[in-house]
């Protein structure tokens, strides 16, 4: 059996994941938040919801209105 031809480095590192909300394939490290800090950067330590969908969910479920404020210009 030829195992070298069947296994690629990409299969072991799991560099992409499909978001459960929007369904897009995104880079695991850049597109998803880490949920477990104590373990190394393995696939199980990343969330299944991409960063954009997480930000959108948090903004929609806030109790108060979203106000984009900045420090006053004195």
Secondary structure by P-SEA (a helix, b strand, c coil): cccccccccccccccbbbbcccccccccccccccccccccccccccccccaaaaaaaaaaaccccccccccccc
